[in-house]
């Protein structure tokens, strides 16, 4: 997680969601931290490299299963 986001209040990462459905994970993330938007992204997709403390990318495989720990950034 970017050090710039260290002062963000609330939960910042969700290791327990690896292996879960991407859409379900996004809903859980947004319910546990109302200050972030969770975005489901297919593994290997091009994404911007900017750091945003109000965004969590949820990387999923072809079966829509979370493959990486979702975290703010």
Z-matrix of the N, CA and C atoms (Angstrom, degrees):
N
C 1 1.450
C 2 1.519 1 108.20
N 3 1.267 2 115.91 1 141.56
C 4 1.458 3 120.75 2 -178.55
C 5 1.521 4 110.02 3 -66.16
N 6 1.336 5 115.55 4 138.65
C 7 1.466 6 118.91 5 179.71
C 8 1.516 7 111.09 6 -63.35
N 9 1.313 8 116.49 7 -22.03
C 10 1.459 9 119.66 8 178.54
C 11 1.528 10 111.25 9 -63.66
N 12 1.312 11 118.14 10 -24.55
C 13 1.465 12 121.93 11 -177.04
C 14 1.528 13 112.53 12 -97.13
N 15 1.316 14 118.07 13 8.28
C 16 1.461 15 119.75 14 -175.18
C 17 1.525 16 113.15 15 -65.03
N 18 1.321 17 118.49 16 -22.14
C 19 1.464 18 120.84 17 -179.42
C 20 1.526 19 113.33 18 -90.51
N 21 1.315 20 117.10 19 2.99
C 22 1.459 21 121.03 20 178.67
C 23 1.518 22 108.96 21 -67.55
N 24 1.316 23 116.19 22 132.29
C 25 1.462 24 120.51 23 179.84
C 26 1.524 25 109.75 24 -83.67
N 27 1.303 26 115.58 25 152.26
C 28 1.455 27 121.07 26 178.66
C 29 1.515 28 111.46 27 92.54
N 30 1.303 29 114.42 28 -178.42
C 31 1.457 30 121.71 29 -177.89
C 32 1.521 31 110.22 30 -65.42
N 33 1.348 32 117.01 31 141.99
C 34 1.465 33 121.83 32 -174.53
C 35 1.522 34 113.63 33 -118.30
N 36 1.330 35 118.63 34 -17.96
C 37 1.463 36 121.01 35 177.52
C 38 1.524 37 109.34 36 -148.78
N 39 1.346 38 115.55 37 156.60
C 40 1.452 39 121.90 38 -172.74
C 41 1.532 40 110.77 39 -134.41
N 42 1.339 41 118.65 40 69.05
C 43 1.471 42 120.32 41 -178.79
C 44 1.526 43 112.83 42 -62.80
N 45 1.303 44 117.50 43 -26.42
C 46 1.462 45 121.22 44 -178.73
C 47 1.537 46 113.27 45 -68.35
N 48 1.344 47 117.28 46 -11.36
C 49 1.459 48 120.58 47 -177.74
C 50 1.525 49 113.89 48 -91.99
N 51 1.334 50 118.11 49 -5.53
C 52 1.466 51 120.05 50 175.10
C 53 1.526 52 107.28 51 -62.72
N 54 1.347 53 115.84 52 126.88
C 55 1.461 54 121.44 53 -177.99
C 56 1.521 55 113.33 54 98.50
N 57 1.328 56 117.18 55 -9.31
C 58 1.465 57 121.89 56 179.56
C 59 1.532 58 110.18 57 -87.28
N 60 1.305 59 115.75 58 168.11
C 61 1.462 60 121.48 59 173.05
C 62 1.525 61 109.11 60 -65.04
N 63 1.325 62 117.16 61 137.97
C 64 1.465 63 121.38 62 -178.47
C 65 1.520 64 113.10 63 -60.20
N 66 1.328 65 117.78 64 -45.53
C 67 1.461 66 120.68 65 -178.93
C 68 1.522 67 111.16 66 -66.14
N 69 1.331 68 116.75 67 -40.80
C 70 1.466 69 120.17 68 177.87
C 71 1.530 70 109.88 69 -64.32
N 72 1.342 71 116.61 70 -41.43
C 73 1.460 72 120.79 71 179.39
C 74 1.524 73 110.74 72 -61.78
N 75 1.332 74 117.18 73 -43.62
C 76 1.466 75 120.51 74 179.45
C 77 1.525 76 110.68 75 -60.43
N 78 1.321 77 117.20 76 -41.52
C 79 1.466 78 120.71 77 179.33
C 80 1.529 79 111.07 78 -64.79
N 81 1.324 80 116.71 79 -41.51
C 82 1.470 81 120.42 80 178.83
C 83 1.520 82 110.33 81 -63.81
N 84 1.316 83 116.94 82 -45.43
C 85 1.467 84 121.47 83 -179.27
C 86 1.530 85 110.27 84 -57.99
N 87 1.318 86 116.73 85 -48.63
C 88 1.470 87 119.96 86 -178.48
C 89 1.521 88 111.79 87 -67.02
N 90 1.327 89 118.21 88 -29.19
C 91 1.467 90 120.01 89 178.29
C 92 1.528 91 111.58 90 -76.54
N 93 1.332 92 116.83 91 -28.76
C 94 1.462 93 120.69 92 -178.98
C 95 1.523 94 113.56 93 -87.59
N 96 1.328 95 116.81 94 -20.66
C 97 1.467 96 120.52 95 175.70
C 98 1.527 97 107.24 96 -143.04
N 99 1.316 98 115.85 97 100.17
C 100 1.467 99 122.00 98 -175.38
C 101 1.524 100 113.39 99 -70.94
N 102 1.316 101 117.98 100 -5.90
C 103 1.464 102 121.32 101 -178.28
C 104 1.529 103 112.90 102 -91.93
N 105 1.338 104 117.38 103 0.28
C 106 1.463 105 119.93 104 -178.24
C 107 1.521 106 111.61 105 -122.56
N 108 1.330 107 114.33 106 154.53
C 109 1.464 108 122.45 107 170.64
C 110 1.518 109 106.66 108 -107.63
N 111 1.315 110 116.90 109 127.39
C 112 1.464 111 121.57 110 177.49
C 113 1.523 112 108.88 111 -96.08
N 114 1.318 113 115.63 112 129.10
C 115 1.455 114 122.17 113 -176.33
C 116 1.527 115 108.57 114 -120.59
N 117 1.326 116 116.50 115 122.51
C 118 1.460 117 120.97 116 178.10
C 119 1.530 118 108.37 117 -81.32
N 120 1.344 119 115.79 118 128.35
C 121 1.463 120 122.30 119 -176.97
C 122 1.530 121 108.36 120 -131.95
N 123 1.333 122 116.70 121 132.46
C 124 1.458 123 120.18 122 176.68
C 125 1.522 124 110.04 123 -70.33
N 126 1.329 125 115.81 124 137.61
C 127 1.465 126 121.48 125 176.88
C 128 1.513 127 109.79 126 -51.66
N 129 1.316 128 117.26 127 137.43
C 130 1.454 129 121.92 128 177.97
C 131 1.511 130 114.69 129 87.10
N 132 1.339 131 117.06 130 -5.79
C 133 1.464 132 120.03 131 178.44
C 134 1.517 133 109.62 132 -71.31
N 135 1.314 134 115.66 133 149.98
C 136 1.457 135 120.12 134 174.30
C 137 1.518 136 108.72 135 -75.43
N 138 1.328 137 116.33 136 133.47
C 139 1.461 138 122.27 137 177.24
C 140 1.520 139 108.51 138 -133.34
N 141 1.312 140 115.82 139 157.70
C 142 1.459 141 119.55 140 177.11
C 143 1.522 142 109.45 141 -69.51
N 144 1.320 143 116.46 142 158.38
C 145 1.466 144 120.32 143 -178.89
C 146 1.524 145 112.66 144 -100.34
N 147 1.332 146 116.36 145 6.79
C 148 1.462 147 118.97 146 179.68
C 149 1.530 148 110.14 147 -70.55
N 150 1.314 149 115.51 148 151.12
C 151 1.461 150 122.51 149 178.19
C 152 1.522 151 107.81 150 -99.36
N 153 1.327 152 115.76 151 123.27
C 154 1.468 153 120.74 152 178.04
C 155 1.516 154 108.41 153 -128.10
N 156 1.303 155 115.43 154 124.83
C 157 1.454 156 121.05 155 -176.67
C 158 1.528 157 112.53 156 -79.91
N 159 1.321 158 116.91 157 0.03
C 160 1.470 159 120.69 158 178.56
C 161 1.527 160 111.36 159 -112.82
N 162 1.349 161 117.02 160 17.41
C 163 1.463 162 120.99 161 -176.26
C 164 1.526 163 110.48 162 -131.21
N 165 1.324 164 114.14 163 140.03
C 166 1.460 165 121.49 164 170.95
C 167 1.523 166 106.72 165 -127.50
N 168 1.314 167 116.42 166 121.64
C 169 1.462 168 119.76 167 174.87
C 170 1.523 169 108.26 168 -91.62
N 171 1.324 170 114.95 169 132.25
C 172 1.457 171 121.75 170 178.91
C 173 1.532 172 106.22 171 -110.02
N 174 1.336 173 116.49 172 102.22
C 175 1.459 174 121.07 173 -177.35
C 176 1.525 175 110.07 174 -84.17
N 177 1.342 176 115.38 175 126.63
C 178 1.459 177 121.24 176 -177.05
C 179 1.527 178 110.90 177 -123.93
N 180 1.332 179 115.53 178 158.29
C 181 1.468 180 121.02 179 176.59
C 182 1.530 181 110.11 180 -89.40
N 183 1.321 182 116.55 181 -170.58
C 184 1.465 183 121.57 182 -178.61
C 185 1.531 184 112.75 183 -62.97
N 186 1.326 185 116.83 184 -20.91
C 187 1.467 186 121.60 185 179.24
C 188 1.533 187 112.10 186 -95.57
N 189 1.336 188 116.47 187 9.29
C 190 1.466 189 123.31 188 179.03
C 191 1.531 190 112.64 189 66.03
N 192 1.326 191 115.93 190 32.97
C 193 1.465 192 122.79 191 178.40
C 194 1.529 193 108.95 192 -104.92
N 195 1.326 194 116.33 193 135.08
C 196 1.468 195 122.16 194 -178.59
C 197 1.531 196 109.13 195 -63.94
N 198 1.340 197 116.24 196 127.34
C 199 1.457 198 122.32 197 -176.23
C 200 1.526 199 114.59 198 -109.44
N 201 1.332 200 117.58 199 -19.04
C 202 1.473 201 122.26 200 -179.47
C 203 1.524 202 108.35 201 -129.65
N 204 1.323 203 115.61 202 157.14
C 205 1.457 204 119.91 203 176.49
C 206 1.532 205 108.89 204 -64.89
N 207 1.323 206 117.94 205 117.85
C 208 1.470 207 119.80 206 175.22
C 209 1.534 208 109.33 207 -67.96
N 210 1.334 209 115.97 208 135.09
C 211 1.470 210 120.12 209 178.88
C 212 1.518 211 110.13 210 -150.50
N 213 1.310 212 114.69 211 156.96
C 214 1.460 213 121.08 212 178.98
C 215 1.518 214 109.23 213 -64.33
N 216 1.313 215 115.04 214 142.64
C 217 1.463 216 119.79 215 176.74
C 218 1.457 217 109.90 216 145.71
